[in-house]
């Protein structure tokens, strides 16, 4: 859980310092679709490897790692867009906490 939180925070810090990243990636989709796809696939590959290790070590439950990787990437990208790009600041702690709660517990009611 701590590794995931720190990874998200590092991403938000990075995009805060490199806000043009969003524009460049979005433009790449229409300029060079293969490059756009390769960008996300490369990120996902690393994520998938880490998720498989965490699953094998019993740190997280076993679930389709590719799907989880893309879901986590999407969450980070949109939360970053919401706060870093639109508000010009890092996501507040309560927002990151809510995201992490969702990552680890989903939307199922508490038992």
C-alpha positions as CSV (number, residue, x, y, z in Angstrom):
1,X,0.0,0.0,0.0
2,X,2.8,2.4,0.9
3,X,4.6,1.6,-2.4
4,X,1.5,2.4,-4.4
5,X,0.9,5.6,-2.5
6,X,4.4,6.8,-3.0
7,X,4.3,5.9,-6.7
8,X,1.2,8.0,-7.2
9,X,2.7,10.9,-5.2
10,X,5.9,10.7,-7.4
11,X,3.7,10.7,-10.5
12,X,1.8,13.8,-9.3
13,X,5.1,15.6,-8.4
14,X,6.5,14.7,-11.9
15,X,3.5,16.0,-13.8
16,X,3.4,19.1,-11.6
17,X,6.9,19.9,-12.8
18,X,6.1,18.8,-16.4
19,X,2.5,19.9,-17.1
20,X,3.1,19.8,-20.9
21,X,3.2,16.0,-20.6
22,X,-0.6,15.9,-20.8
23,X,-0.6,18.0,-24.0
24,X,2.2,16.0,-25.6
25,X,0.6,12.7,-24.9
26,X,-2.8,13.8,-26.1
27,X,-1.3,15.2,-29.3
28,X,0.7,12.1,-29.9
29,X,-2.6,10.1,-30.2
30,X,-3.5,12.0,-33.4
31,X,0.0,12.5,-34.7
32,X,1.5,9.1,-34.1
33,X,-1.0,6.5,-32.8
34,X,1.6,3.7,-32.6
35,X,3.9,5.9,-30.4
36,X,0.9,6.9,-28.2
37,X,0.0,3.2,-27.7
38,X,3.6,2.2,-27.1
39,X,4.0,4.9,-24.4
40,X,1.1,3.4,-22.4
41,X,2.2,-0.2,-23.1
42,X,5.7,0.5,-21.7
43,X,4.3,2.0,-18.5
44,X,1.8,-0.9,-18.2
45,X,4.6,-3.5,-18.7
46,X,6.5,-2.2,-15.6
47,X,3.3,-2.0,-13.6
48,X,2.3,-5.5,-14.5
49,X,5.6,-6.9,-13.4
50,X,5.3,-5.2,-10.1
51,X,1.7,-6.3,-9.6
52,X,2.7,-9.9,-10.3
53,X,5.4,-9.8,-7.7
54,X,3.0,-8.3,-5.2
55,X,0.5,-11.0,-6.0
56,X,3.0,-13.8,-5.7
57,X,4.2,-12.4,-2.3
58,X,0.6,-12.2,-1.1
59,X,0.7,-8.4,-0.7
60,X,-2.4,-8.0,-2.9
61,X,-5.0,-10.4,-4.1
62,X,-4.6,-12.3,-7.3
63,X,-6.5,-10.5,-10.1
64,X,-5.8,-9.9,-13.8
65,X,-2.6,-7.7,-13.6
66,X,-3.0,-6.1,-17.0
67,X,-6.5,-4.8,-16.2
68,X,-5.4,-3.6,-12.8
69,X,-2.4,-1.8,-14.3
70,X,-4.5,0.1,-16.8
71,X,-7.1,0.9,-14.1
72,X,-4.4,2.3,-11.8
73,X,-2.8,4.2,-14.6
74,X,-6.1,5.8,-15.6
75,X,-6.8,6.8,-12.0
76,X,-3.5,8.5,-11.7
77,X,-3.8,10.2,-15.0
78,X,-7.2,11.6,-14.3
79,X,-6.6,12.6,-10.7
80,X,-3.4,14.4,-11.9
81,X,-5.3,16.1,-14.7
82,X,-8.0,17.2,-12.2
83,X,-5.6,18.8,-9.7
84,X,-2.3,19.4,-11.4
85,X,-3.5,20.5,-14.8
86,X,-6.8,22.2,-14.0
87,X,-6.0,23.5,-10.5
88,X,-2.2,24.0,-10.9
89,X,-1.5,22.2,-7.6
90,X,-0.8,18.8,-6.2
91,X,-3.9,16.7,-5.2
92,X,-4.8,17.4,-1.6
93,X,-4.0,14.7,0.9
94,X,-7.7,13.9,1.4
95,X,-8.0,13.3,-2.4
96,X,-5.0,11.0,-2.5
97,X,-6.4,9.2,0.6
98,X,-9.7,8.7,-1.1
99,X,-8.0,7.4,-4.2
100,X,-5.9,5.0,-2.1
101,X,-9.0,3.8,-0.2
102,X,-10.7,3.1,-3.5
103,X,-7.6,1.3,-4.9
104,X,-7.5,-1.0,-1.9
105,X,-11.1,-1.4,-0.9
106,X,-13.1,-0.6,-4.1
107,X,-16.7,0.5,-3.8
108,X,-18.1,-2.5,-2.1
109,X,-19.9,-1.7,1.2
110,X,-17.9,-2.4,4.3
111,X,-18.7,-5.8,5.9
